[in-house]
Amino acid sequence: MKKYSFFNSRHLKQIYVEDLKDGIGLLTVLNSKNPILTDENNNLIQLSNIHDVIIHVEFKADTKILKEGKKKPAVI
């Protein structure tokens, strides 16, 4: 089982992953019944009653325009 390091406070858990594959794996783990994670002090922590989940994603990517949008006239 992969270990995910996270900041552990009484109510708020912040988990950091560095690539998309690990993020997908983490969501799978969190979706399981009573997942076990490793905190910042290498303690094994079992989670239960997970609620109020907020997912924040930041990424860098190269982009290209596939279809150019048409500008619409402003409505006044």
mmCIF file of the N, C-alpha and C atoms, coordinates in Angstrom:
data_MODEL
# 
_entry.id   MODEL 
# 
loop_
_atom_site.group_PDB 
_atom_site.id 
_atom_site.type_symbol 
_atom_site.label_atom_id 
_atom_site.label_alt_id 
_atom_site.label_comp_id 
_atom_site.label_asym_id 
_atom_site.label_entity_id 
_atom_site.label_seq_id 
_atom_site.pdbx_PDB_ins_code 
_atom_site.Cartn_x 
_atom_site.Cartn_y 
_atom_site.Cartn_z 
_atom_site.occupancy 
_atom_site.B_iso_or_equiv 
_atom_site.pdbx_formal_charge 
_atom_site.auth_seq_id 
_atom_site.auth_comp_id 
_atom_site.auth_asym_id 
_atom_site.auth_atom_id 
_atom_site.pdbx_PDB_model_num 
ATOM 1   N N  . MET A 1 1  ? 0.844   -1.182 0.000   1.00 0.00 ? 1  MET A N  1 
ATOM 2   C CA . MET A 1 1  ? 0.000   0.000  0.000   1.00 0.00 ? 1  MET A CA 1 
ATOM 3   C C  . MET A 1 1  ? 0.888   1.242  0.000   1.00 0.00 ? 1  MET A C  1 
ATOM 4   N N  . LYS A 1 2  ? 0.569   2.201  -0.845  1.00 0.00 ? 2  LYS A N  1 
ATOM 5   C CA . LYS A 1 2  ? 1.337   3.446  -0.928  1.00 0.00 ? 2  LYS A CA 1 
ATOM 6   C C  . LYS A 1 2  ? 1.036   4.328  0.276   1.00 0.00 ? 2  LYS A C  1 
ATOM 7   N N  . LYS A 1 3  ? 2.059   4.985  0.796   1.00 0.00 ? 3  LYS A N  1 
ATOM 8   C CA . LYS A 1 3  ? 1.873   5.912  1.906   1.00 0.00 ? 3  LYS A CA 1 
ATOM 9   C C  . LYS A 1 3  ? 1.713   7.321  1.354   1.00 0.00 ? 3  LYS A C  1 
ATOM 10  N N  . TYR A 1 4  ? 0.732   8.056  1.849   1.00 0.00 ? 4  TYR A N  1 
ATOM 11  C CA . TYR A 1 4  ? 0.509   9.446  1.473   1.00 0.00 ? 4  TYR A CA 1 
ATOM 12  C C  . TYR A 1 4  ? 0.785   10.311 2.689   1.00 0.00 ? 4  TYR A C  1 
ATOM 13  N N  . SER A 1 5  ? 1.744   11.217 2.595   1.00 0.00 ? 5  SER A N  1 
ATOM 14  C CA . SER A 1 5  ? 2.050   12.100 3.712   1.00 0.00 ? 5  SER A CA 1 
ATOM 15  C C  . SER A 1 5  ? 1.029   13.227 3.760   1.00 0.00 ? 5  SER A C  1 
ATOM 16  N N  . PHE A 1 6  ? 0.603   13.568 4.960   1.00 0.00 ? 6  PHE A N  1 
ATOM 17  C CA . PHE A 1 6  ? -0.362  14.657 5.082   1.00 0.00 ? 6  PHE A CA 1 
ATOM 18  C C  . PHE A 1 6  ? -0.201  15.379 6.403   1.00 0.00 ? 6  PHE A C  1 
ATOM 19  N N  . PHE A 1 7  ? -0.662  16.626 6.432   1.00 0.00 ? 7  PHE A N  1 
ATOM 20  C CA . PHE A 1 7  ? -0.667  17.424 7.646   1.00 0.00 ? 7  PHE A CA 1 
ATOM 21  C C  . PHE A 1 7  ? -1.897  17.031 8.441   1.00 0.00 ? 7  PHE A C  1 
ATOM 22  N N  . ASN A 1 8  ? -1.712  16.670 9.693   1.00 0.00 ? 8  ASN A N  1 
ATOM 23  C CA . ASN A 1 8  ? -2.788  16.140 10.521  1.00 0.00 ? 8  ASN A CA 1 
ATOM 24  C C  . ASN A 1 8  ? -3.090  17.099 11.673  1.00 0.00 ? 8  ASN A C  1 
ATOM 25  N N  . SER A 1 9  ? -4.238  17.746 11.624  1.00 0.00 ? 9  SER A N  1 
ATOM 26  C CA . SER A 1 9  ? -4.707  18.518 12.773  1.00 0.00 ? 9  SER A CA 1 
ATOM 27  C C  . SER A 1 9  ? -5.991  17.849 13.262  1.00 0.00 ? 9  SER A C  1 
ATOM 28  N N  . ARG A 1 10 ? -6.585  18.382 14.290  1.00 0.00 ? 10 ARG A N  1 
ATOM 29  C CA . ARG A 1 10 ? -7.770  17.731 14.869  1.00 0.00 ? 10 ARG A CA 1 
ATOM 30  C C  . ARG A 1 10 ? -8.896  17.555 13.851  1.00 0.00 ? 10 ARG A C  1 
ATOM 31  N N  . HIS A 1 11 ? -9.152  18.582 13.048  1.00 0.00 ? 11 HIS A N  1 
ATOM 32  C CA . HIS A 1 11 ? -10.284 18.518 12.124  1.00 0.00 ? 11 HIS A CA 1 
ATOM 33  C C  . HIS A 1 11 ? -9.881  18.567 10.655  1.00 0.00 ? 11 HIS A C  1 
ATOM 34  N N  . LEU A 1 12 ? -8.800  19.254 10.342  1.00 0.00 ? 12 LEU A N  1 
ATOM 35  C CA . LEU A 1 12 ? -8.435  19.482 8.943   1.00 0.00 ? 12 LEU A CA 1 
ATOM 36  C C  . LEU A 1 12 ? -7.272  18.593 8.531   1.00 0.00 ? 12 LEU A C  1 
ATOM 37  N N  . LYS A 1 13 ? -7.434  17.926 7.435   1.00 0.00 ? 13 LYS A N  1 
ATOM 38  C CA . LYS A 1 13 ? -6.370  17.095 6.884   1.00 0.00 ? 13 LYS A CA 1 
ATOM 39  C C  . LYS A 1 13 ? -5.978  17.680 5.535   1.00 0.00 ? 13 LYS A C  1 
ATOM 40  N N  . GLN A 1 14 ? -4.707  17.933 5.332   1.00 0.00 ? 14 GLN A N  1 
ATOM 41  C CA . GLN A 1 14 ? -4.222  18.430 4.051   1.00 0.00 ? 14 GLN A CA 1 
ATOM 42  C C  . GLN A 1 14 ? -3.262  17.399 3.480   1.00 0.00 ? 14 GLN A C  1 
ATOM 43  N N  . ILE A 1 15 ? -3.563  16.917 2.297   1.00 0.00 ? 15 ILE A N  1 
ATOM 44  C CA . ILE A 1 15 ? -2.765  15.868 1.678   1.00 0.00 ? 15 ILE A CA 1 
ATOM 45  C C  . ILE A 1 15 ? -2.163  16.410 0.390   1.00 0.00 ? 15 ILE A C  1 
ATOM 46  N N  . TYR A 1 16 ? -0.874  16.184 0.205   1.00 0.00 ? 16 TYR A N  1 
ATOM 47  C CA . TYR A 1 16 ? -0.165  16.685 -0.967  1.00 0.00 ? 16 TYR A CA 1 
ATOM 48  C C  . TYR A 1 16 ? 0.370   15.524 -1.798  1.00 0.00 ? 16 TYR A C  1 
ATOM 49  N N  . VAL A 1 17 ? 0.112   15.560 -3.081  1.00 0.00 ? 17 VAL A N  1 
ATOM 50  C CA . VAL A 1 17 ? 0.706   14.605 -4.018  1.00 0.00 ? 17 VAL A CA 1 
ATOM 51  C C  . VAL A 1 17 ? 1.345   15.412 -5.144  1.00 0.00 ? 17 VAL A C  1 
ATOM 52  N N  . GLU A 1 18 ? 2.327   14.828 -5.803  1.00 0.00 ? 18 GLU A N  1 
ATOM 53  C CA . GLU A 1 18 ? 3.072   15.590 -6.799  1.00 0.00 ? 18 GLU A CA 1 
ATOM 54  C C  . GLU A 1 18 ? 2.818   15.178 -8.236  1.00 0.00 ? 18 GLU A C  1 
ATOM 55  N N  . ASP A 1 19 ? 2.023   14.161 -8.466  1.00 0.00 ? 19 ASP A N  1 
ATOM 56  C CA . ASP A 1 19 ? 1.675   13.863 -9.853  1.00 0.00 ? 19 ASP A CA 1 
ATOM 57  C C  . ASP A 1 19 ? 0.256   13.323 -9.940  1.00 0.00 ? 19 ASP A C  1 
ATOM 58  N N  . LEU A 1 20 ? -0.289  13.389 -11.135 1.00 0.00 ? 20 LEU A N  1 
ATOM 59  C CA . LEU A 1 20 ? -1.686  13.034 -11.371 1.00 0.00 ? 20 LEU A CA 1 
ATOM 60  C C  . LEU A 1 20 ? -1.984  11.583 -11.006 1.00 0.00 ? 20 LEU A C  1 
ATOM 61  N N  . LYS A 1 21 ? -1.056  10.695 -11.303 1.00 0.00 ? 21 LYS A N  1 
ATOM 62  C CA . LYS A 1 21 ? -1.248  9.273  -11.000 1.00 0.00 ? 21 LYS A CA 1 
ATOM 63  C C  . LYS A 1 21 ? -1.413  9.053  -9.490  1.00 0.00 ? 21 LYS A C  1 
ATOM 64  N N  . ASP A 1 22 ? -0.579  9.733  -8.684  1.00 0.00 ? 22 ASP A N  1 
ATOM 65  C CA . ASP A 1 22 ? -0.708  9.626  -7.230  1.00 0.00 ? 22 ASP A CA 1 
ATOM 66  C C  . ASP A 1 22 ? -2.017  10.231 -6.744  1.00 0.00 ? 22 ASP A C  1 
ATOM 67  N N  . GLY A 1 23 ? -2.469  11.318 -7.378  1.00 0.00 ? 23 GLY A N  1 
ATOM 68  C CA . GLY A 1 23 ? -3.738  11.942 -7.004  1.00 0.00 ? 23 GLY A CA 1 
ATOM 69  C C  . GLY A 1 23 ? -4.913  11.008 -7.231  1.00 0.00 ? 23 GLY A C  1 
ATOM 70  N N  . ILE A 1 24 ? -4.908  10.319 -8.371  1.00 0.00 ? 24 ILE A N  1 
ATOM 71  C CA . ILE A 1 24 ? -5.972  9.358  -8.667  1.00 0.00 ? 24 ILE A CA 1 
ATOM 72  C C  . ILE A 1 24 ? -5.937  8.213  -7.666  1.00 0.00 ? 24 ILE A C  1 
ATOM 73  N N  . GLY A 1 25 ? -4.732  7.739  -7.352  1.00 0.00 ? 25 GLY A N  1 
ATOM 74  C CA . GLY A 1 25 ? -4.591  6.672  -6.356  1.00 0.00 ? 25 GLY A CA 1 
ATOM 75  C C  . GLY A 1 25 ? -5.084  7.109  -4.987  1.00 0.00 ? 25 GLY A C  1 
ATOM 76  N N  . LEU A 1 26 ? -4.781  8.351  -4.610  1.00 0.00 ? 26 LEU A N  1 
ATOM 77  C CA . LEU A 1 26 ? -5.222  8.873  -3.318  1.00 0.00 ? 26 LEU A CA 1 
ATOM 78  C C  . LEU A 1 26 ? -6.738  8.924  -3.230  1.00 0.00 ? 26 LEU A C  1 
ATOM 79  N N  . LEU A 1 27 ? -7.400  9.375  -4.288  1.00 0.00 ? 27 LEU A N  1 
ATOM 80  C CA . LEU A 1 27 ? -8.864  9.415  -4.281  1.00 0.00 ? 27 LEU A CA 1 
ATOM 81  C C  . LEU A 1 27 ? -9.446  8.012  -4.123  1.00 0.00 ? 27 LEU A C  1 
ATOM 82  N N  . THR A 1 28 ? -8.816  7.025  -4.729  1.00 0.00 ? 28 THR A N  1 
ATOM 83  C CA . THR A 1 28 ? -9.256  5.635  -4.578  1.00 0.00 ? 28 THR A CA 1 
ATOM 84  C C  . THR A 1 28 ? -9.114  5.190  -3.130  1.00 0.00 ? 28 THR A C  1 
ATOM 85  N N  . VAL A 1 29 ? -7.981  5.528  -2.510  1.00 0.00 ? 29 VAL A N  1 
ATOM 86  C CA . VAL A 1 29 ? -7.753  5.165  -1.103  1.00 0.00 ? 29 VAL A CA 1 
ATOM 87  C C  . VAL A 1 29 ? -8.778  5.848  -0.205  1.00 0.00 ? 29 VAL A C  1 
ATOM 88  N N  . LEU A 1 30 ? -9.001  7.151  -0.409  1.00 0.00 ? 30 LEU A N  1 
ATOM 89  C CA . LEU A 1 30 ? -9.947  7.885  0.434   1.00 0.00 ? 30 LEU A CA 1 
ATOM 90  C C  . LEU A 1 30 ? -11.376 7.387  0.268   1.00 0.00 ? 30 LEU A C  1 
ATOM 91  N N  . ASN A 1 31 ? -11.679 6.822  -0.880  1.00 0.00 ? 31 ASN A N  1 
ATOM 92  C CA . ASN A 1 31 ? -13.017 6.308  -1.139  1.00 0.00 ? 31 ASN A CA 1 
ATOM 93  C C  . ASN A 1 31 ? -13.239 4.932  -0.504  1.00 0.00 ? 31 ASN A C  1 
ATOM 94  N N  . SER A 1 32 ? -12.184 4.320  0.006   1.00 0.00 ? 32 SER A N  1 
ATOM 95  C CA . SER A 1 32 ? -12.322 3.007  0.640   1.00 0.00 ? 32 SER A CA 1 
ATOM 96  C C  . SER A 1 32 ? -12.836 3.176  2.070   1.00 0.00 ? 32 SER A C  1 
ATOM 97  N N  . LYS A 1 33 ? -13.232 2.086  2.683   1.00 0.00 ? 33 LYS A N  1 
ATOM 98  C CA . LYS A 1 33 ? -13.759 2.137  4.049   1.00 0.00 ? 33 LYS A CA 1 
ATOM 99  C C  . LYS A 1 33 ? -12.604 2.272  5.038   1.00 0.00 ? 33 LYS A C  1 
ATOM 100 N N  . ASN A 1 34 ? -12.637 3.304  5.864   1.00 0.00 ? 34 ASN A N  1 
ATOM 101 C CA . ASN A 1 34 ? -11.638 3.568  6.898   1.00 0.00 ? 34 ASN A CA 1 
ATOM 102 C C  . ASN A 1 34 ? -10.203 3.500  6.379   1.00 0.00 ? 34 ASN A C  1 
ATOM 103 N N  . PRO A 1 35 ? -9.831  4.400  5.452   1.00 0.00 ? 35 PRO A N  1 
ATOM 104 C CA . PRO A 1 35 ? -8.481  4.368  4.887   1.00 0.00 ? 35 PRO A CA 1 
ATOM 105 C C  . PRO A 1 35 ? -7.403  4.670  5.926   1.00 0.00 ? 35 PRO A C  1 
ATOM 106 N N  . ILE A 1 36 ? -6.212  4.153  5.691   1.00 0.00 ? 36 ILE A N  1 
ATOM 107 C CA . ILE A 1 36 ? -5.071  4.375  6.575   1.00 0.00 ? 36 ILE A CA 1 
ATOM 108 C C  . ILE A 1 36 ? -4.028  5.176  5.812   1.00 0.00 ? 36 ILE A C  1 
ATOM 109 N N  . LEU A 1 37 ? -3.584  6.286  6.410   1.00 0.00 ? 37 LEU A N  1 
ATOM 110 C CA . LEU A 1 37 ? -2.576  7.150  5.808   1.00 0.00 ? 37 LEU A CA 1 
ATOM 111 C C  . LEU A 1 37 ? -1.435  7.356  6.793   1.00 0.00 ? 37 LEU A C  1 
ATOM 112 N N  . THR A 1 38 ? -0.330  7.923  6.306   1.00 0.00 ? 38 THR A N  1 
ATOM 113 C CA . THR A 1 38 ? 0.820   8.243  7.143   1.00 0.00 ? 38 THR A CA 1 
ATOM 114 C C  . THR A 1 38 ? 0.880   9.758  7.309   1.00 0.00 ? 38 THR A C  1 
ATOM 115 N N  . ASP A 1 39 ? 0.971   10.255 8.563   1.00 0.00 ? 39 ASP A N  1 
ATOM 116 C CA . ASP A 1 39 ? 1.012   11.704 8.764   1.00 0.00 ? 39 ASP A CA 1 
ATOM 117 C C  . ASP A 1 39 ? 2.445   12.223 8.694   1.00 0.00 ? 39 ASP A C  1 
ATOM 118 N N  . GLU A 1 40 ? 2.621   13.528 8.975   1.00 0.00 ? 40 GLU A N  1 
ATOM 119 C CA . GLU A 1 40 ? 3.928   14.161 8.847   1.00 0.00 ? 40 GLU A CA 1 
ATOM 120 C C  . GLU A 1 40 ? 4.963   13.614 9.819   1.00 0.00 ? 40 GLU A C  1 
ATOM 121 N N  . ASN A 1 41 ? 4.531   12.921 10.864  1.00 0.00 ? 41 ASN A N  1 
ATOM 122 C CA . ASN A 1 41 ? 5.446   12.314 11.840  1.00 0.00 ? 41 ASN A CA 1 
ATOM 123 C C  . ASN A 1 41 ? 5.594   10.812 11.633  1.00 0.00 ? 41 ASN A C  1 
ATOM 124 N N  . ASN A 1 42 ? 5.168   10.310 10.477  1.00 0.00 ? 42 ASN A N  1 
ATOM 125 C CA . ASN A 1 42 ? 5.193   8.882  10.132  1.00 0.00 ? 42 ASN A CA 1 
ATOM 126 C C  . ASN A 1 42 ? 4.307   8.026  11.029  1.00 0.00 ? 42 ASN A C  1 
ATOM 127 N N  . ASN A 1 43 ? 3.300   8.634  11.661  1.00 0.00 ? 43 ASN A N  1 
ATOM 128 C CA . ASN A 1 43 ? 2.300   7.869  12.400  1.00 0.00 ? 43 ASN A CA 1 
ATOM 129 C C  . ASN A 1 43 ? 1.296   7.309  11.401  1.00 0.00 ? 43 ASN A C  1 
ATOM 130 N N  . LEU A 1 44 ? 0.863   6.077  11.607  1.00 0.00 ? 44 LEU A N  1 
ATOM 131 C CA . LEU A 1 44 ? -0.210  5.526  10.785  1.00 0.00 ? 44 LEU A CA 1 
ATOM 132 C C  . LEU A 1 44 ? -1.529  6.008  11.360  1.00 0.00 ? 44 LEU A C  1 
ATOM 133 N N  . ILE A 1 45 ? -2.342  6.642  10.543  1.00 0.00 ? 45 ILE A N  1 
ATOM 134 C CA . ILE A 1 45 ? -3.602  7.237  10.978  1.00 0.00 ? 45 ILE A CA 1 
ATOM 135 C C  . ILE A 1 45 ? -4.741  6.602  10.199  1.00 0.00 ? 45 ILE A C  1 
ATOM 136 N N  . GLN A 1 46 ? -5.739  6.110  10.926  1.00 0.00 ? 46 GLN A N  1 
ATOM 137 C CA . GLN A 1 46 ? -6.926  5.580  10.256  1.00 0.00 ? 46 GLN A CA 1 
ATOM 138 C C  . GLN A 1 46 ? -7.997  6.659  10.247  1.00 0.00 ? 46 GLN A C  1 
ATOM 139 N N  . LEU A 1 47 ? -8.552  6.920  9.072   1.00 0.00 ? 47 LEU A N  1 
ATOM 140 C CA . LEU A 1 47 ? -9.593  7.934  8.931   1.00 0.00 ? 47 LEU A CA 1 
ATOM 141 C C  . LEU A 1 47 ? -10.960 7.275  8.932   1.00 0.00 ? 47 LEU A C  1 
ATOM 142 N N  . SER A 1 48 ? -11.933 7.974  9.492   1.00 0.00 ? 48 SER A N  1 
ATOM 143 C CA . SER A 1 48 ? -13.315 7.501  9.428   1.00 0.00 ? 48 SER A CA 1 
ATOM 144 C C  . SER A 1 48 ? -14.215 8.722  9.310   1.00 0.00 ? 48 SER A C  1 
ATOM 145 N N  . ASN A 1 49 ? -15.427 8.506  8.852   1.00 0.00 ? 49 ASN A N  1 
ATOM 146 C CA . ASN A 1 49 ? -16.412 9.577  8.745   1.00 0.00 ? 49 ASN A CA 1 
ATOM 147 C C  . ASN A 1 49 ? -15.873 10.768 7.948   1.00 0.00 ? 49 ASN A C  1 
ATOM 148 N N  . ILE A 1 50 ? -15.320 10.495 6.776   1.00 0.00 ? 50 ILE A N  1 
ATOM 149 C CA . ILE A 1 50 ? -14.786 11.564 5.927   1.00 0.00 ? 50 ILE A CA 1 
ATOM 150 C C  . ILE A 1 50 ? -15.947 12.376 5.356   1.00 0.00 ? 50 ILE A C  1 
ATOM 151 N N  . HIS A 1 51 ? -15.882 13.705 5.522   1.00 0.00 ? 51 HIS A N  1 
ATOM 152 C CA . HIS A 1 51 ? -16.942 14.574 5.009   1.00 0.00 ? 51 HIS A CA 1 
ATOM 153 C C  . HIS A 1 51 ? -16.357 15.933 4.660   1.00 0.00 ? 51 HIS A C  1 
ATOM 154 N N  . ASP A 1 52 ? -17.139 16.756 3.988   1.00 0.00 ? 52 ASP A N  1 
ATOM 155 C CA . ASP A 1 52 ? -16.730 18.107 3.580   1.00 0.00 ? 52 ASP A CA 1 
ATOM 156 C C  . ASP A 1 52 ? -15.387 18.089 2.853   1.00 0.00 ? 52 ASP A C  1 
ATOM 157 N N  . VAL A 1 53 ? -15.307 17.326 1.799   1.00 0.00 ? 53 VAL A N  1 
ATOM 158 C CA . VAL A 1 53 ? -14.066 17.180 1.042   1.00 0.00 ? 53 VAL A CA 1 
ATOM 159 C C  . VAL A 1 53 ? -13.907 18.336 0.055   1.00 0.00 ? 53 VAL A C  1 
ATOM 160 N N  . ILE A 1 54 ? -12.746 18.966 0.059   1.00 0.00 ? 54 ILE A N  1 
ATOM 161 C CA . ILE A 1 54 ? -12.403 20.003 -0.904  1.00 0.00 ? 54 ILE A CA 1 
ATOM 162 C C  . ILE A 1 54 ? -11.157 19.521 -1.648  1.00 0.00 ? 54 ILE A C  1 
ATOM 163 N N  . ILE A 1 55 ? -11.226 19.531 -2.968  1.00 0.00 ? 55 ILE A N  1 
ATOM 164 C CA . ILE A 1 55 ? -10.083 19.106 -3.769  1.00 0.00 ? 55 ILE A CA 1 
ATOM 165 C C  . ILE A 1 55 ? -9.547  20.322 -4.508  1.00 0.00 ? 55 ILE A C  1 
ATOM 166 N N  . HIS A 1 56 ? -8.271  20.625 -4.306  1.00 0.00 ? 56 HIS A N  1 
ATOM 167 C CA . HIS A 1 56 ? -7.614  21.762 -4.956  1.00 0.00 ? 56 HIS A CA 1 
ATOM 168 C C  . HIS A 1 56 ? -6.532  21.193 -5.865  1.00 0.00 ? 56 HIS A C  1 
ATOM 169 N N  . VAL A 1 57 ? -6.597  21.543 -7.141  1.00 0.00 ? 57 VAL A N  1 
ATOM 170 C CA . VAL A 1 57 ? -5.635  21.014 -8.106  1.00 0.00 ? 57 VAL A CA 1 
ATOM 171 C C  . VAL A 1 57 ? -4.903  22.168 -8.778  1.00 0.00 ? 57 VAL A C  1 
ATOM 172 N N  . GLU A 1 58 ? -3.578  22.116 -8.777  1.00 0.00 ? 58 GLU A N  1 
ATOM 173 C CA . GLU A 1 58 ? -2.757  23.059 -9.529  1.00 0.00 ? 58 GLU A CA 1 
ATOM 174 C C  . GLU A 1 58 ? -1.916  22.247 -10.491 1.00 0.00 ? 58 GLU A C  1 
ATOM 175 N N  . PHE A 1 59 ? -1.799  22.723 -11.732 1.00 0.00 ? 59 PHE A N  1 
ATOM 176 C CA . PHE A 1 59 ? -0.963  21.987 -12.675 1.00 0.00 ? 59 PHE A CA 1 
ATOM 177 C C  . PHE A 1 59 ? -0.391  22.917 -13.726 1.00 0.00 ? 59 PHE A C  1 
ATOM 178 N N  . LYS A 1 60 ? 0.670   22.456 -14.361 1.00 0.00 ? 60 LYS A N  1 
ATOM 179 C CA . LYS A 1 60 ? 1.266   23.144 -15.503 1.00 0.00 ? 60 LYS A CA 1 
ATOM 180 C C  . LYS A 1 60 ? 1.081   22.239 -16.702 1.00 0.00 ? 60 LYS A C  1 
ATOM 181 N N  . ALA A 1 61 ? 0.778   22.832 -17.857 1.00 0.00 ? 61 ALA A N  1 
ATOM 182 C CA . ALA A 1 61 ? 0.592   22.031 -19.067 1.00 0.00 ? 61 ALA A CA 1 
ATOM 183 C C  . ALA A 1 61 ? 0.848   22.891 -20.295 1.00 0.00 ? 61 ALA A C  1 
ATOM 184 N N  . ASP A 1 62 ? 1.331   22.262 -21.347 1.00 0.00 ? 62 ASP A N  1 
ATOM 185 C CA . ASP A 1 62 ? 1.423   22.926 -22.643 1.00 0.00 ? 62 ASP A CA 1 
ATOM 186 C C  . ASP A 1 62 ? 0.038   22.884 -23.279 1.00 0.00 ? 62 ASP A C  1 
ATOM 187 N N  . THR A 1 63 ? -0.332  23.943 -23.996 1.00 0.00 ? 63 THR A N  1 
ATOM 188 C CA . THR A 1 63 ? -1.662  23.991 -24.610 1.00 0.00 ? 63 THR A CA 1 
ATOM 189 C C  . THR A 1 63 ? -1.564  24.355 -26.081 1.00 0.00 ? 63 THR A C  1 
ATOM 190 N N  . LYS A 1 64 ? -2.591  23.988 -26.823 1.00 0.00 ? 64 LYS A N  1 
ATOM 191 C CA . LYS A 1 64 ? -2.727  24.444 -28.202 1.00 0.00 ? 64 LYS A CA 1 
ATOM 192 C C  . LYS A 1 64 ? -4.212  24.634 -28.478 1.00 0.00 ? 64 LYS A C  1 
ATOM 193 N N  . ILE A 1 65 ? -4.541  25.604 -29.329 1.00 0.00 ? 65 ILE A N  1 
ATOM 194 C CA . ILE A 1 65 ? -5.936  25.886 -29.666 1.00 0.00 ? 65 ILE A CA 1 
ATOM 195 C C  . ILE A 1 65 ? -6.391  24.888 -30.723 1.00 0.00 ? 65 ILE A C  1 
ATOM 196 N N  . LEU A 1 66 ? -7.443  24.149 -30.431 1.00 0.00 ? 66 LEU A N  1 
ATOM 197 C CA . LEU A 1 66 ? -7.984  23.182 -31.380 1.00 0.00 ? 66 LEU A CA 1 
ATOM 198 C C  . LEU A 1 66 ? -9.027  23.815 -32.288 1.00 0.00 ? 66 LEU A C  1 
ATOM 199 N N  . LYS A 1 67 ? -9.804  24.729 -31.721 1.00 0.00 ? 67 LYS A N  1 
ATOM 200 C CA . LYS A 1 67 ? -10.815 25.430 -32.505 1.00 0.00 ? 67 LYS A CA 1 
ATOM 201 C C  . LYS A 1 67 ? -10.904 26.843 -31.952 1.00 0.00 ? 67 LYS A C  1 
ATOM 202 N N  . GLU A 1 68 ? -10.748 27.816 -32.820 1.00 0.00 ? 68 GLU A N  1 
ATOM 203 C CA . GLU A 1 68 ? -10.768 29.199 -32.372 1.00 0.00 ? 68 GLU A CA 1 
ATOM 204 C C  . GLU A 1 68 ? -12.202 29.656 -32.161 1.00 0.00 ? 68 GLU A C  1 
ATOM 205 N N  . GLY A 1 69 ? -12.456 30.256 -31.014 1.00 0.00 ? 69 GLY A N  1 
ATOM 206 C CA . GLY A 1 69 ? -13.790 30.741 -30.695 1.00 0.00 ? 69 GLY A CA 1 
ATOM 207 C C  . GLY A 1 69 ? -14.117 32.014 -31.458 1.00 0.00 ? 69 GLY A C  1 
ATOM 208 N N  . LYS A 1 70 ? -15.403 32.246 -31.667 1.00 0.00 ? 70 LYS A N  1 
ATOM 209 C CA . LYS A 1 70 ? -15.861 33.459 -32.351 1.00 0.00 ? 70 LYS A CA 1 
ATOM 210 C C  . LYS A 1 70 ? -16.239 34.488 -31.298 1.00 0.00 ? 70 LYS A C  1 
ATOM 211 N N  . LYS A 1 71 ? -15.764 35.702 -31.501 1.00 0.00 ? 71 LYS A N  1 
ATOM 212 C CA . LYS A 1 71 ? -16.104 36.770 -30.566 1.00 0.00 ? 71 LYS A CA 1 
ATOM 213 C C  . LYS A 1 71 ? -17.522 37.231 -30.846 1.00 0.00 ? 71 LYS A C  1 
ATOM 214 N N  . LYS A 1 72 ? -18.299 37.370 -29.787 1.00 0.00 ? 72 LYS A N  1 
ATOM 215 C CA . LYS A 1 72 ? -19.680 37.843 -29.926 1.00 0.00 ? 72 LYS A CA 1 
ATOM 216 C C  . LYS A 1 72 ? -19.711 39.336 -29.633 1.00 0.00 ? 72 LYS A C  1 
ATOM 217 N N  . PRO A 1 73 ? -20.566 40.098 -30.329 1.00 0.00 ? 73 PRO A N  1 
ATOM 218 C CA . PRO A 1 73 ? -20.658 41.536 -30.045 1.00 0.00 ? 73 PRO A CA 1 
ATOM 219 C C  . PRO A 1 73 ? -21.195 41.766 -28.630 1.00 0.00 ? 73 PRO A C  1 
ATOM 220 N N  . ALA A 1 74 ? -20.715 42.823 -28.012 1.00 0.00 ? 74 ALA A N  1 
ATOM 221 C CA . ALA A 1 74 ? -21.152 43.152 -26.657 1.00 0.00 ? 74 ALA A CA 1 
ATOM 222 C C  . ALA A 1 74 ? -22.610 43.578 -26.658 1.00 0.00 ? 74 ALA A C  1 
ATOM 223 N N  . VAL A 1 75 ? -23.352 43.153 -25.660 1.00 0.00 ? 75 VAL A N  1 
ATOM 224 C CA . VAL A 1 75 ? -24.751 43.552 -25.510 1.00 0.00 ? 75 VAL A CA 1 
ATOM 225 C C  . VAL A 1 75 ? -24.793 44.652 -24.461 1.00 0.00 ? 75 VAL A C  1 
ATOM 226 N N  . ILE A 1 76 ? -25.356 45.814 -24.866 1.00 0.00 ? 76 ILE A N  1 
ATOM 227 C CA . ILE A 1 76 ? -25.398 46.956 -23.936 1.00 0.00 ? 76 ILE A CA 1 
ATOM 228 C C  . ILE A 1 76 ? -26.822 47.216 -23.506 1.00 0.00 ? 76 ILE A C  1 
# 
